[in-house]
Amino acid sequence: MQIDPIRLEEVSVLQELAKQTFAETFAHDNDPKELEAFFEEAYSVEVLTRELSDPNCQHYFLRVDNQIAGYLKLNQGPAQTEQELENAFEIQRIYLLQAFQGRGLGKVLFEFALEKAEQSSCDWVWLGVWEHNYKAQKFYAKYGFEKFGQHEFAVGDKIDVDWLLKRPLHQKG
């Protein structure tokens, strides 16, 4: 298993993976037209190329036996989706293909993200989680994350609410 930075020339691979993992996770709860609208807005080649070129964004592929199993997106500074916390580090996306779920790989990606956050000079690490994803909320709470707000997350015209969770970085002891 390895976690590698995504290269600009891999943008089309990222695009397909992003669409597939999002659809596997949320298609049951969204109209196909709404999903397509979301994909155009969030996962177009232009948007992903801009993000991959942004020094404030970090993207990583998780590979298992040389097969891409999932990806991670991290943001700092102006690249963050919210600016409520000063000097913060955002874990924006952690997605695994369904075929790789249930093996502890999500935890591996999450702990890698926390390690990157700890290596930064930021004071906070934060993320958003769907208000009805109780399993994920419980998982993040085990790592010391606490709710500090919420924001709307649009998939096409459908609006969901994400809870914003944070935890301080560079804690001693």
N, C-alpha and C positions, 0 to 999 in steps of 0.2 A: 504494500500500500504506500502511495506517495501523494503529497500535496504540492502542486507546482503552480507558480504564477501563470495566468492565462496570457498568451501572447496575442498581439494585435491580429496576426494572420489566422488566429483561431476564432475570430469573431463569429463566423457562420456556425461553427460547432457550438459555441456558447449560445447563440440564438436558438438553435434547435433544442439544446438541452434545457434552456430556460423555459421555452414554450411547453416542452413535454413534461417537465417536473411540475410546473405550475398547473397544467391541465390535470395531471394525475392527482394532484393534491386538492384542487378546487373545482374541477369540472362538474362534479355532482351538485354543486351549490350555485352554479352560474349558467346563464343562457349562453349557448355557443356564440351568438352574435356579440354579446358583451365580452366574452373571452377574446374574440378576434380584435375588437376595439382596444382592449387592454394590451394585447400583444403588439399592435401597431404603435401604441403610445410608449410602452415600456421596453419592448424587445426588438425594435426595428434595428437593422444593421447600423443606421446612422446614430441612433441613441447609444447602442452598445459600443460602437467605435469611439464616440465621444467619451464615454465612461472609461473605456480601456486606456484612452490617451490622457486621462486626468490623473495627475500625480497624487490627488487626494482620494482616489479610489483604488482599491486593491481587489483583484479577482483571482480566485484559485480554483483549479480543477482537483478533485479527489479521484485518483486512479487506483483501481484494484485489479491486479493481474493485467496491467497495461490497458484496462478498459476504463473509460470515464464513467464514474459512478455518481458524481454530484459536483456541486460547485458552491462557492462562498463569495459574497461581496461585502467588503468593508469600506467605510467612509470616514473621513476626517474633515475638519474645517468646513468650507463652503459646500462640499459635496454631500454633506449630511442631508437627510430628508426633513429634518427638523433642526431648529437652531436654539431650542429652549435652554440647553445646558451649555455653559461656557467650557471651552477646552475639553471637548468630548470626542469619543470614538464610537462610531455606530457599526453594529453588526446588522446589515440590512437584509441579506439573503443567505439562507442555508437551505439548500435543496438537494435531495437524493432521488435518483430514479427508484421507482417502486421495487424493482428487482433487487435492489441493494439495501432496502429498508429492513429493520429488525435485526441487524448485525452489530449494532453499536457504532456504526459509521457516522451518524449524526452527532453523537457525543464527541467522536474524534475531531470532526470539523469544528464543532463548537469550542472545544478546548484549544484547538489551534487558533481560533479567532481570539479567545481570551488571552492566549500567549502573545499574539500580535498587539493586542490592546495594552497589555502590561509592558511591552517593549517600547511603547510610544511614550511621549511626554504628557499625554492627556491625563486629566483628573478623574474622568468618568468613562464608563463603557455603558452603552444603552442599546436597546432594540425595541421593535414593535412586534406584538403578537395579537392575533385575532382574539377578540373578547370572548369567543366561545371555544377557543382551543385550550381547554382546561388542562389537558395532559402536558402541553408545552409550558403553560403557566406554572404548573407544579414543578416541572423540570428546572425552569429558570430560577424559581424560588430556592431550590436546593443549592444554587450557586450564589445566593445572596442578593438576587435581583428583587427590587421593590417597585411597585407602580408609582409613577410620578405624573402621569397625564394620559391623554388619549388623543388620537387623531383619526380623521376619516380616511378610508382607503377605498378608492374608486376602482371598480372593475367595469369598464364601460359606463353605463348610467347607474349601475347598482353601487350603493354606498354601504360599506361595512365599517365597523369601528375596531381599530387596533388599540390595545393598551400599550403605553410606553413604559418600559421597565428599565431601571438603571441600577448600577452598583459602582461604588468608588473603586478606583484603581490604586495600585501601589500600597496596599494595606500591609502593615507589618504584623506578624504574629498571627 
